[in-house]
Amino acid sequence: MATRSDPTPSPAAPARSFSLALAGSGGAGVMTAGTLLLDAAARAGLYGLMVRTSGPQIRGGEAAALLRLGPEPLATLDDNFHLLLAIDWQNLNRFADEIPLVATSLMVGDSDEGEVPAQMRASGARLVTLPLKKTAKAAGGWVNMVALGLAGALAGLPAAALESALRASWKRSVPALEANLAALREGMARAAALDGPLPLPLQPPGRAPDSAPAGRWLLSGNEAAGCGAIRGGVRFVAAYPITPATELLEWMAPALARVGGTLLQAEDELASVNMIIGASYGGVPSLTATAGPGLALMAEGIGLAIAAEVPIVVVDVMRGGPSTGIPAKSEQSDLSFAVDGLPGDAPRLVLAPSSIADCLGTTEWAVQLAEALQAPALVLSDQFMGQSRAVIDRPAKGRPGSRRLLAEATAEAPYLRYLDTPSGVSPMAVPGTPGTVYTADGLEHTERGIPSSQAADHRRQLEKRERKLLQHDYGPRWADVEGSGELAVITFGSTTGAVREAIARAAAQGVPLRLLVLRLLAPLRTEALAQALAGVRHVLVVEQNHGGQLLRYLRSRAELPGRASGLHRPGPLPLRPGELAAAFIDWAAAQVRQEEPA
């Protein structure tokens, strides 16, 4: 009779979850199985997160789908995995450190498909070998469907939910579907027949598991960003494919067509940014998406958009750097370039979503801000959010934002495109409007748009471009502020999920911490930041890059209370809740020791 066990949980993990990894070589279909598992979890009334990982190649080769399922929304992986199911072991050692196992974890693998990596054997996890490929062949189906049934059953998902997810995704022949349903059921039977200690399965809430998940969406961060862009009003996209941003463009191509928009694949990143500047100049809200190397190539074009005050949105799905770096791994290392990486005084908007769900709302807001302020908006997503998939609650309809101020011709005065208004926002004419002809280029100019090298004109336009961003009312969306402790943790982007869970664990251990998640990074809301940190004695800044870029940026722009320190490391290993909770508790204790009288 099988018994169930569970890796020792970290203190005060919110609600119990189940973590599993599906691994295999190229063509094994682990990503398909992982996506179906996520869909089945949603059909069973659960939430889930699936993170993609692969070796150094961009396409093909070994890969793993890392999943976490539970009764509450999930934004981070857990500290370790209950289950590793390997269709084969080929080159799995290349990212074995991304799949931490403990002694009570379970490894299931094909006995005919290679050797278990030494690092995974050293974890002490129990190993069970099964003839997965032979089982699939006997059923006439695919081996990843056997894996789907096996993993789903061990996680506690109902058979009806697993079968419903497979049926809903099937676009091929009926006989092939029936063969793969047989393979799925064989996988579930293999799970039921396992002896010895097994991970404790989830208990999904009671619901009809054979129906689609009402009120929930299953999507990636890239898809969410694309949806937010369209909601915000984007109707033209020009871009050049680059990992890990390409899926955003692939999703937007048909979605834009359905709302009367257009996507154009440019010959390179320089062309794409200049195309969206031209489209926006013509009155159409426009966007491009890229990663770090592409963002570097777009720098001159972004500077042109700042000088000419043309609204554009650039979504940067950050990856490991510098240069080509690690294309398929996540890292928050483009922050310094995003906020400061242009020649001259070049104020721009920089925003960062904090989760897959927030990719939608933040990108929509970025479009609205760019249009209202006639400025480029850079959205800093990353590979973790962009290429991961999650079950989320259906987002509420977006809030309407301010649109660009359009000029109307008047007989009383000449049209001044760059009029120095109190708000800093000048009327912008759509080309062809009678009486509103103007020049828009990268040269400094007068209020009318005539190129000028006069000091007075330069100062006036510099101050105007800065003022419109600093004076705008951004409301409460600039950051999420949670808790009221005298010690505060500041973070941004995809690290938010792990930080938030770690703070909950630390609070359960008697260490209350305040959390500040920055969504609007530039312009930095220094007064609002000071208010959010009122009563805070010391600050810890958490981020995923090597140099502590957010900490350096905050120190350069604001007065942080007490001893401001940083906790940061580069990718590709994600920050995990357990290690952060331990670090937070140690950091809080160190602050107390330093404040004790000698």
C-alpha positions in Angstrom: 0.0 0.0 0.0 1.4 3.4 -1.0 2.0 6.0 1.7 2.1 9.7 1.1 4.8 12.1 2.4 5.6 15.7 1.9 8.8 17.7 1.9 9.1 19.6 5.1 7.3 22.9 4.5 8.9 26.3 5.1 7.3 28.2 8.0 3.9 29.6 7.2 3.7 28.7 3.5 0.3 30.3 2.6 -1.8 27.4 1.4 -0.5 23.9 0.6 0.7 23.5 -3.0 2.1 20.7 -5.2 5.3 21.3 -7.2 6.4 19.0 -10.0 8.8 19.0 -12.9 8.3 17.3 -16.3 11.6 16.9 -18.1 12.7 15.4 -21.4 14.8 15.9 -24.6 13.7 17.7 -27.7 10.5 16.2 -29.1 9.4 14.6 -25.9 6.5 17.0 -25.5 7.0 18.1 -21.9 5.8 21.6 -22.6 2.6 20.3 -24.1 2.1 18.0 -21.2 2.8 20.8 -18.7 0.3 23.1 -20.4 -2.4 20.4 -20.4 -1.7 19.8 -16.7 -2.2 23.5 -16.0 -5.4 23.5 -17.9 -6.6 20.4 -16.0 -5.8 22.1 -12.7 -7.9 25.1 -13.7 -10.8 22.7 -14.7 -10.5 21.2 -11.2 -10.9 24.5 -9.5 -7.2 25.1 -8.8 -4.6 27.8 -9.7 -1.2 27.1 -11.2 2.1 28.4 -12.6 4.2 26.8 -15.2 7.8 28.0 -15.8 9.7 26.9 -18.9 13.4 26.0 -18.7 15.8 24.7 -21.2 19.5 24.3 -21.9 21.7 26.8 -23.7 20.0 26.3 -27.0 17.1 28.5 -28.1 15.1 25.8 -29.9 15.1 22.1 -29.5 17.1 20.1 -27.0 16.4 19.2 -23.4 13.7 21.1 -21.6 11.5 21.0 -18.5 8.2 22.3 -17.5 8.3 23.4 -13.8 4.8 23.6 -12.3 3.3 24.6 -9.0 -0.4 23.9 -8.4 -2.6 25.0 -5.5 -5.9 26.5 -4.2 -4.7 30.1 -4.4 -3.2 32.2 -7.2 0.6 31.5 -7.5 3.3 33.9 -8.7 6.5 32.0 -7.8 7.9 28.5 -7.7 8.3 26.8 -4.3 11.6 26.0 -2.6 11.8 22.4 -3.9 9.8 19.9 -5.9 7.6 17.1 -4.8 7.8 15.2 -8.1 10.3 15.0 -11.0 9.0 13.0 -13.9 11.7 12.5 -16.6 10.6 11.1 -19.9 14.3 10.7 -20.5 17.4 11.9 -18.6 19.4 13.2 -21.6 21.3 16.3 -20.6 19.0 17.0 -17.7 22.1 17.8 -15.7 22.4 21.1 -17.6 19.7 22.6 -15.4 19.5 20.2 -12.5 20.1 23.0 -10.1 16.8 24.6 -11.2 14.9 21.5 -10.0 15.9 21.3 -6.3 14.8 18.0 -4.7 14.8 16.8 -1.1 14.9 13.4 0.6 11.1 13.1 0.5 10.8 14.1 -3.2 9.9 11.4 -5.7 11.7 10.9 -9.0 10.0 8.9 -11.8 11.9 8.1 -14.9 12.1 5.8 -17.9 14.5 2.9 -17.1 15.6 2.7 -20.7 16.4 6.4 -21.2 19.7 7.3 -19.7 21.2 7.8 -16.3 19.9 10.0 -13.4 22.2 13.1 -13.0 24.5 12.7 -10.0 23.2 16.0 -8.4 19.7 14.6 -8.3 20.8 11.3 -6.9 22.7 13.1 -4.2 19.4 14.8 -3.0 18.3 11.5 -1.5 15.0 11.6 -3.4 13.3 8.3 -4.0 13.7 6.9 -7.6 11.1 4.8 -9.3 11.8 3.6 -12.8 8.9 2.8 -15.2 9.0 1.9 -19.0 7.2 5.1 -20.0 7.9 4.8 -23.8 7.0 1.2 -23.9 3.8 1.9 -22.1 2.9 4.6 -24.6 3.7 2.4 -27.5 1.5 -0.4 -26.2 -1.4 2.1 -25.8 -0.7 3.5 -29.3 -0.3 7.0 -27.9 2.4 9.5 -27.1 4.8 9.2 -24.2 4.0 12.7 -22.9 0.3 11.7 -22.5 1.5 8.8 -20.2 3.5 11.4 -18.3 0.4 13.7 -18.1 -1.7 10.9 -16.6 1.0 9.8 -14.2 1.9 13.4 -13.0 -1.7 14.5 -12.8 -2.8 11.5 -10.8 0.1 11.9 -8.3 -0.8 15.6 -8.0 -4.4 14.7 -7.1 -6.1 16.0 -10.2 -9.4 14.2 -11.2 -9.3 11.9 -14.2 -12.3 13.9 -15.7 -10.3 17.1 -15.6 -7.2 15.6 -17.3 -9.4 14.0 -20.0 -11.3 17.2 -20.5 -8.1 19.2 -20.9 -6.8 16.8 -23.5 -10.1 16.7 -25.5 -10.3 20.5 -25.5 -6.8 20.8 -27.0 -7.1 18.1 -29.6 -7.2 19.3 -33.2 -6.2 16.0 -34.9 -8.1 12.8 -35.8 -10.5 11.0 -33.5 -8.6 7.7 -33.6 -5.4 9.5 -32.5 -7.3 11.2 -29.7 -8.7 7.9 -28.4 -5.1 6.4 -28.5 -3.8 9.2 -26.4 -6.7 9.1 -24.0 -5.7 5.4 -23.5 -2.1 6.5 -22.9 -3.3 9.1 -20.4 -5.4 6.5 -18.5 -2.5 4.1 -18.5 -0.4 6.8 -16.9 -3.0 7.3 -14.2 -3.1 3.5 -13.6 0.7 3.4 -13.3 0.4 6.2 -10.6 -2.2 4.2 -8.7 -0.1 1.1 -8.7 3.0 2.8 -7.2 4.2 1.4 -3.8 6.1 3.1 -1.1 6.0 6.8 0.1 4.5 9.2 -2.3 4.0 13.0 -2.3 0.8 14.1 -0.6 -1.7 15.0 -3.4 -3.8 18.1 -3.6 -7.5 18.0 -2.8 -9.2 20.1 -5.5 -12.4 21.9 -4.5 -15.7 20.2 -5.5 -16.8 21.3 -9.0 -17.6 19.8 -12.4 -14.0 19.0 -13.6 -15.1 18.3 -17.1 -16.0 21.9 -17.8 -13.9 24.9 -18.9 -12.7 27.0 -15.9 -15.3 29.8 -15.6 -13.9 33.1 -14.6 -10.3 32.1 -15.1 -7.7 32.7 -17.8 -4.7 30.5 -18.7 -2.1 32.7 -20.3 1.6 33.7 -20.4 3.0 37.0 -19.4 3.8 37.8 -23.1 0.1 37.1 -24.0 -1.1 39.2 -21.1 1.2 42.1 -22.2 -0.2 41.8 -25.8 -3.8 41.8 -24.5 -3.0 44.9 -22.3 -1.5 46.7 -25.2 -4.6 46.1 -27.3 -6.9 47.2 -24.4 -4.8 50.3 -24.1 -5.4 51.2 -27.8 -2.4 49.9 -29.6 -3.3 49.3 -33.3 0.2 49.0 -34.9 3.1 46.8 -34.0 6.5 46.6 -35.8 9.1 44.2 -34.4 11.9 41.9 -35.1 11.8 38.4 -33.4 14.0 37.8 -30.4 13.9 35.4 -27.5 12.1 35.7 -25.1 9.8 38.3 -26.6 8.8 36.6 -29.8 5.6 35.0 -28.4 4.2 38.4 -27.6 4.4 39.3 -31.3 3.0 35.9 -32.4 0.0 36.4 -30.1 -0.6 40.0 -31.2 -0.5 39.3 -35.0 -4.0 37.7 -35.2 -5.3 39.6 -32.2 -4.5 42.9 -33.8 -6.2 41.8 -37.1 -9.4 41.2 -35.2 -9.6 44.8 -34.0 -8.5 46.4 -37.2 -4.8 46.7 -36.4 -1.6 45.6 -38.1 1.6 43.9 -37.2 4.6 44.2 -39.4 7.8 42.2 -39.0 10.7 44.6 -39.6 14.1 43.7 -40.9 15.8 44.6 -37.6 15.3 46.4 -34.3 16.3 49.8 -35.7 13.7 49.6 -38.4 11.0 48.4 -35.9 11.4 51.3 -33.5 11.4 53.9 -36.3 8.3 52.3 -37.8 6.4 52.7 -34.7 7.5 56.3 -34.3 6.2 57.0 -37.8 2.9 55.2 -37.1 2.4 57.1 -33.8 3.3 60.4 -35.5 0.5 59.6 -37.9 -2.0 59.2 -35.0 -2.0 55.4 -34.4 -0.9 54.2 -30.9 2.1 51.9 -31.5 4.3 49.3 -29.8 7.3 47.1 -30.3 8.7 44.3 -28.2 12.2 43.1 -27.8 14.9 41.9 -25.3 18.1 43.5 -24.1 20.2 43.3 -27.3 17.3 44.8 -29.3 16.7 47.5 -26.7 20.3 48.6 -27.1 19.8 48.9 -30.9 16.7 51.0 -30.3 18.4 53.6 -28.1 18.7 56.2 -30.8 15.1 55.8 -31.9 13.9 56.1 -28.3 15.9 59.3 -28.0 14.2 60.6 -31.2 10.8 59.8 -29.7 11.7 61.8 -26.6 13.0 64.8 -28.5 10.1 64.8 -31.0 7.6 63.9 -28.2 6.0 61.0 -30.0 4.3 58.4 -27.8 5.5 54.8 -28.3 5.6 51.7 -26.1 8.6 49.3 -26.0 8.1 46.1 -24.1 11.5 44.7 -23.0 11.3 41.0 -22.0 14.6 41.0 -20.1 16.9 38.0 -20.2 20.4 37.2 -18.9 23.1 39.5 -20.2 25.3 41.3 -21.2 25.3 41.0 -25.0 23.7 37.8 -26.2 24.0 36.5 -22.6 21.6 33.7 -21.8 18.6 34.1 -24.2 16.2 31.6 -22.6 16.8 32.5 -18.9 15.5 35.4 -16.8 17.3 38.3 -15.2 16.4 41.8 -14.2 19.5 43.3 -15.6 18.2 45.9 -18.1 17.0 48.3 -15.4 20.0 50.7 -15.4 19.9 50.9 -19.2 16.1 51.5 -19.2 16.2 54.4 -16.7 19.5 56.0 -17.7 20.8 54.5 -20.9 20.3 57.3 -23.4 22.5 60.2 -24.4 21.5 63.7 -23.2 18.9 64.5 -20.7 16.2 62.1 -21.9 13.2 61.7 -19.5 11.1 58.7 -20.3 8.5 56.4 -18.6 9.7 53.1 -17.3 7.2 50.6 -15.8 7.5 47.0 -14.5 4.7 44.5 -14.1 4.9 42.5 -10.9 3.3 39.2 -12.1 1.9 37.4 -15.2 -1.5 38.9 -14.5 -0.1 42.4 -13.9 1.6 42.2 -17.4 -1.8 43.0 -18.8 -2.7 45.9 -16.5 0.7 47.5 -16.5 1.1 47.3 -20.3 -2.3 48.8 -20.8 -1.4 51.6 -18.4 1.9 52.2 -20.2 0.0 52.8 -23.4 -2.3 55.2 -21.7 0.6 57.1 -20.1 2.6 57.3 -23.3 -0.4 58.7 -25.2 -1.3 61.2 -22.5 2.2 62.4 -22.0 3.5 62.1 -25.5 6.6 60.2 -24.4 8.1 56.7 -24.8 7.1 54.2 -22.2 9.4 51.2 -21.6 7.8 48.1 -20.0 10.3 45.9 -18.2 8.9 42.3 -18.3 11.3 39.4 -18.2 11.7 35.8 -19.4 10.2 34.4 -16.1 6.9 36.2 -16.6 7.0 36.4 -20.4 7.4 32.7 -21.2 5.7 31.3 -18.1 2.0 30.4 -18.0 -0.4 30.8 -15.1 -4.0 30.3 -14.2 -5.3 33.7 -13.1 -8.7 35.2 -12.3 -10.3 37.0 -15.2 -8.9 40.6 -15.2 -11.4 43.4 -14.7 -12.0 45.7 -17.6 -9.3 48.3 -17.9 -9.7 51.9 -16.6 -10.0 54.5 -19.3 -6.9 56.7 -19.5 -6.1 60.1 -20.9 -5.6 60.2 -24.7 -3.1 62.4 -26.5 -4.0 66.1 -26.7 -4.8 66.7 -30.4 -4.3 70.1 -31.9 -7.0 72.1 -33.6 -6.2 74.9 -36.1 -7.1 78.4 -35.0 -7.1 81.6 -36.9 -5.9 83.7 -34.0 -2.3 82.3 -33.6 0.1 80.1 -35.4 0.2 76.4 -34.4 3.0 75.8 -31.8 3.5 72.1 -31.7 6.0 72.3 -28.7 4.2 75.1 -26.8 5.6 75.5 -23.3 2.4 74.8 -21.4 2.0 74.7 -17.6 1.5 70.9 -17.7 4.4 70.4 -20.2 2.0 68.6 -22.6 1.6 70.4 -25.9 -1.1 69.9 -28.6 -0.1 67.3 -31.1 -1.5 67.4 -34.6 -2.4 64.5 -36.8 -0.6 65.0 -40.2 -2.9 66.6 -42.7 -4.8 68.8 -40.3 -4.9 72.2 -42.0 -2.9 74.9 -40.4 -0.9 72.5 -38.2 2.2 71.6 -40.2 5.3 71.1 -38.1 8.7 69.5 -38.1 9.3 66.5 -35.8 13.0 65.3 -35.7 15.8 64.8 -33.2 17.2 68.4 -33.4 16.5 70.8 -30.6 13.8 73.2 -31.7 11.6 76.2 -30.9 8.0 75.9 -29.7 7.0 75.9 -33.4 9.3 73.0 -34.2 11.9 75.0 -36.1 15.5 73.6 -35.4 17.4 75.9 -32.9 20.7 75.9 -31.1 19.8 78.8 -28.9 20.4 78.2 -25.2 16.9 79.5 -24.2 15.1 77.2 -26.6 17.1 74.2 -25.4 16.5 75.0 -21.7 12.7 75.6 -22.3 12.3 72.2 -24.1 14.4 70.3 -21.6 12.3 71.7 -18.7 9.1 71.1 -20.6 9.9 67.4 -21.3 10.9 66.8 -17.7 7.9 68.8 -16.2 5.2 66.8 -18.0 6.4 63.6 -16.5 7.1 64.9 -13.0 3.8 66.8 -12.6 1.5 64.1 -13.9 -0.9 62.5 -11.4 -0.1 58.8 -11.6 -2.5 57.9 -8.7 -1.9 54.9 -6.5 -0.8 52.6 -9.3 2.9 53.7 -9.1 3.5 51.0 -6.4 1.9 48.4 -4.2 2.4 49.1 -0.5 1.6 46.3 1.9 2.1 46.0 5.7 3.3 48.4 8.3 6.5 47.1 9.8 9.4 49.3 10.7 11.6 47.3 8.3 10.8 47.5 4.7 11.6 45.4 1.6 11.5 47.0 -1.8 11.4 45.0 -5.0 10.1 45.1 -8.6 9.0 42.8 -11.4 9.0 39.0 -11.3 10.8 38.8 -7.9 7.6 40.1 -6.3 5.9 36.8 -6.0 8.8 35.2 -4.1 9.3 38.3 -1.9 5.6 38.5 -1.0 5.4 34.8 0.0 8.7 35.1 2.0 7.3 38.2 3.9 4.3 36.1 4.8 6.5 33.3 6.1 8.7 35.8 8.1 5.5 37.4 9.6 4.4 34.0 10.9 7.8 33.8 12.6 7.2 37.1 14.4 9.1 39.3 11.9 6.7 41.9 10.4 8.0 43.6 7.3 6.6 46.3 5.0 6.6 45.6 1.3 6.9 48.1 -1.4 6.6 46.9 -5.0 7.6 49.5 -7.6 5.5 49.6 -10.8 6.5 53.0 -12.0 10.3 53.1 -12.0 10.7 56.3 -13.9 10.0 59.0 -13.1 10.6 57.9 -9.6 7.9 59.2 -7.3 10.2 60.4 -4.6 7.6 62.2 -2.4 5.2 59.2 -2.7 8.2 56.9 -1.9 9.0 58.9 1.2 5.4 58.7 2.4 5.2 54.9 1.8 8.4 54.5 3.9 7.3 56.8 6.7 8.2 55.2 10.0 10.6 52.7 8.4 14.0 52.4 10.1 15.9 50.4 7.5 15.3 49.2 3.9 16.3 46.0 2.0 16.2 46.0 -1.8 15.6 42.7 -3.5 16.3 42.1 -7.2 17.6 39.5 -9.7 20.8 41.0 -11.2 24.5 41.0 -10.3 25.1 44.6 -9.5 22.1 45.7 -7.4 20.8 48.0 -10.1 17.6 49.0 -8.3 19.4 49.8 -5.1 21.9 52.0 -6.9 19.1 53.7 -8.8 17.1 54.4 -5.6 20.1 55.8 -3.8 20.8 58.1 -6.7 17.3 59.5 -6.8 15.9 59.4 -3.2 16.7 59.5 0.5 16.2 56.0 1.8 15.7 55.7 5.6 18.4 54.1 7.8 20.8 51.6 6.5 19.7 50.7 2.9 21.2 47.4 1.8 20.6 45.0 -1.0 19.9 41.3 -1.6 20.6 40.5 -5.2 22.0 37.8 -7.4 22.0 37.2 -11.2 19.9 34.7 -13.0 19.2 32.1 -14.1 18.4 30.6 -10.7 15.2 32.2 -9.4 14.9 33.7 -6.0 12.8 31.3 -3.9 10.5 32.1 -0.9 12.3 29.9 1.6 15.8 31.4 1.1 14.3 34.9 1.1 12.3 34.3 4.3 15.5 33.1 6.0 17.4 36.0 4.7 14.7 38.5 5.9 14.7 37.0 9.4 18.5 37.2 9.6 18.5 40.7 8.2 15.9 41.9 10.8 17.8 40.3 13.6 21.0 42.0 12.4 19.3 45.4 12.5 18.2 44.8 16.1 21.7 43.8 17.1 23.2 46.9 15.5 20.8 49.1 17.4 21.4 47.6 20.8 23.6 49.8 23.1 27.2 48.6 23.4 
